[in-house]
Amino acid sequence: MTTFTIEKTETPMDPAHRAQLLVSPAFGRVFTDHMATIRYTSEKGWHDAKITARRPLSIDPASTVLHYGQEIFEGMKAYREADGHIATFRPQANAARFAASARRMGMAELPEDLFIQAVDELVRIDQDWVPAGEGQSLYLRPFMISNEVFLGVKPASEYLFIVIACPVGAYFSAGCVSVWVSEFYTRAAIGGTGEAKCGGNYAGSLVAQAEAKEKGCDQVLFLDARERRYVEEMGGMNVMFVRNDGKIVTPPLGGTILRGITRDSLIRLAADNGIEVIEEPVEIDEIFTGAASGKYTEAFACGTAAVLSPVGKLVRPSGEAVFGDGETPGPVATKLKKILTDLQGGRTNDAHGWVHRIV
Ligand SMILES: *Cc1c(COP(=O)(O)O)cnc(C)c1O
């Protein structure tokens, strides 16, 4: 175990004010009192692990991240369990994915146990910030930036790892989301960075997300970069389709799709509950004809932030694919969401050992 130097904030938020903020926090706007930081240099390796007050960083204008974008992140949540404990969900999977993202981006790899420890230390010190309401949790954002003062183009020799946290409620309001199919912009190509959780992937997706908004949709769905024929994923969520034979179909991981931990968890929980999930290429045209013919009865997006969001309709220039009545979440999505959130909230038996108790 690494020893974290703990420097508690001298100006913690007043409990009454915090309680007020925890009633219905907007996603990503309210932050806890502290942050965890660890530094890396090629000479010293990982060092200077700390918990401090959450505060602005001081960065040289020539810091590499500001120019070449070596940045990766994770998204995970701490939940208040039914028995009063606080736990995260599959943090080893986040730690492993973070290391894989670092490798792809030519960044220093943070040891997985140190990643988990940093998150645990922050959750412990800011435990009063974990909200208890239904659908609420403490969203954790571990991330890493390159931070060498140098304008040459090469993997940096210095990095800064940070964890910040924010109490959150539901990401989308109840009901279904509408999704714009991006026929021009793509998210990731084979050999690219699609499987790394890096800020650059998001930067490249924002104009497509803005196009979706313009078309009156909530989210954007990306197709494969080679043919624009197969479904890949949304800007920050994986996607699944329910067929009328009760099976679920989802695009396979192949280097261009982010390895969602929610995706993986749902595949395994579905199997536990007798629902088969088929990982195979999904043609967008087939989804449109299948939605019309009744072959596809439901669609949903999945990811840590939004958990599981039923999709009411897909929209593209040539028409719409509507699932069910387009407004009411379908039975399979509803059932799987309950199974997953009951497990995360400690309301059911943790058969896979996925719940990581911190407090
Ligand atoms: C984070 C992310 C997901 C979802 O991953 P989870 O581990 O389920 O949160 C899906 N797609 C992209 C592009 C992501 O960045």
The ligand as an SDF file (V2000), in Angstrom:
LIG
                    3D

 15 15  0  0  0  0  0  0  0  0999 V2000
  -16.9610    5.2270  -20.8690 C   0  0  0  0  0  0  0  0  0  0  0  0
  -17.5260    4.8920  -22.2100 C   0  0  0  0  0  0  0  0  0  0  0  0
  -18.5040    3.9060  -22.3850 C   0  0  0  0  0  0  0  0  0  0  0  0
  -19.1530    3.1820  -21.2450 C   0  0  0  0  0  0  0  0  0  0  0  0
  -18.2580    2.4800  -20.4470 O   0  0  0  0  0  0  0  0  0  0  0  0
  -18.6700    2.0710  -18.9670 P   0  0  0  0  0  0  0  0  0  0  0  0
  -17.4750    1.3570  -18.4600 O   0  0  0  0  0  0  0  0  0  0  0  0
  -19.8520    1.2010  -19.0850 O   0  0  0  0  0  0  0  0  0  0  0  0
  -18.9710    3.3260  -18.2510 O   0  0  0  0  0  0  0  0  0  0  0  0
  -18.9080    3.6210  -23.6740 C   0  0  0  0  0  0  0  0  0  0  0  0
  -18.4120    4.2840  -24.7360 N   0  0  0  0  0  0  0  0  0  0  0  0
  -17.4830    5.2380  -24.5990 C   0  0  0  0  0  0  0  0  0  0  0  0
  -16.9810    5.9320  -25.8000 C   0  0  0  0  0  0  0  0  0  0  0  0
  -17.0060    5.5800  -23.3380 C   0  0  0  0  0  0  0  0  0  0  0  0
  -16.0890    6.5390  -23.2180 O   0  0  0  0  0  0  0  0  0  0  0  0
  1  2  1  0
  2  3  1  0
  2 14  2  0
  3  4  1  0
  3 10  2  0
  4  5  1  0
  5  6  1  0
  6  7  2  0
  6  8  1  0
  6  9  1  0
 10 11  1  0
 11 12  2  0
 12 13  1  0
 12 14  1  0
 14 15  1  0
M  END
$$$$
